[in-house]
């Protein structure tokens, strides 16, 4: 995260189990940072899922072609 992103943060209300909040604070955890990282991670996963869904047909076609014709370098591999 660069300095510009850090300055553009916005306060938000989240509903979280109060026991988790208490224990997290007692443990010295930065709950805002953890929430931000969890949301960022969830977004990455969602984007990956979306990419796979959008490209499923092309991936299937590529795999079918490899199954039929083999890899271009099959005669060159030494393993």
C-alpha positions as CSV (number, residue, x, y, z in Angstrom):
1,X,0.0,0.0,0.0
2,X,1.5,3.4,-0.9
3,X,1.1,6.6,1.0
4,X,-1.7,7.9,-1.2
5,X,-3.9,4.9,-0.4
6,X,-3.2,5.2,3.3
7,X,-4.4,8.8,3.3
8,X,-7.6,7.9,1.4
9,X,-8.9,5.6,4.0
10,X,-12.4,5.9,5.2
11,X,-14.0,5.1,8.5
12,X,-16.6,2.3,8.2
13,X,-18.9,0.4,10.6
14,X,-18.6,-3.3,10.6
15,X,-20.7,-5.8,12.6
16,X,-18.2,-8.2,14.3
17,X,-18.6,-10.7,17.1
18,X,-17.8,-8.6,20.2
19,X,-15.7,-11.4,21.7
20,X,-13.4,-11.4,18.6
21,X,-13.1,-7.6,18.9
22,X,-12.1,-7.8,22.6
23,X,-9.7,-10.7,22.2
24,X,-8.2,-9.1,19.1
25,X,-7.6,-5.8,20.9
26,X,-6.2,-7.6,24.0
27,X,-3.8,-9.4,21.7
28,X,-2.7,-6.1,20.2
29,X,-4.0,-6.8,16.8
30,X,-4.7,-4.1,14.3
31,X,-8.3,-5.0,13.5
32,X,-8.7,-2.4,10.7
33,X,-5.6,-3.8,8.9
34,X,-6.7,-7.4,9.3
35,X,-10.2,-6.6,8.0
36,X,-8.7,-4.7,5.1
37,X,-6.4,-7.6,4.2
38,X,-9.2,-10.1,4.5
39,X,-11.4,-8.0,2.2
40,X,-8.6,-7.6,-0.3
41,X,-7.9,-11.4,-0.2
42,X,-11.6,-12.2,-0.7
43,X,-11.8,-9.8,-3.7
44,X,-8.7,-11.5,-5.3
45,X,-10.4,-14.9,-4.9
46,X,-13.6,-13.5,-6.4
47,X,-11.7,-12.0,-9.3
48,X,-9.9,-15.3,-9.9
49,X,-13.2,-17.2,-9.9
50,X,-14.7,-14.8,-12.3
51,X,-11.7,-15.1,-14.6
52,X,-11.9,-18.9,-14.6
53,X,-15.6,-18.7,-15.3
54,X,-15.2,-16.2,-18.1
55,X,-12.4,-18.3,-19.7
56,X,-13.7,-21.8,-19.0
57,X,-14.5,-22.4,-22.6
58,X,-11.1,-21.3,-23.9
59,X,-9.4,-23.4,-21.2
60,X,-11.5,-26.5,-22.1
61,X,-10.7,-26.0,-25.8
62,X,-6.9,-25.6,-25.1
63,X,-7.0,-28.8,-22.9
64,X,-8.9,-30.7,-25.7
65,X,-6.3,-29.6,-28.3
66,X,-3.4,-30.7,-26.1
67,X,-5.2,-34.0,-25.5
68,X,-5.6,-34.6,-29.2
69,X,-2.2,-33.3,-30.5
70,X,0.0,-33.4,-27.4
71,X,2.4,-30.7,-26.3
72,X,4.5,-28.9,-29.0
73,X,7.7,-29.9,-27.3
74,X,7.0,-33.6,-26.6
75,X,9.8,-34.8,-28.8
76,X,12.3,-32.5,-27.1
77,X,11.5,-33.2,-23.4
78,X,14.1,-35.3,-21.6
79,X,11.9,-36.2,-18.5
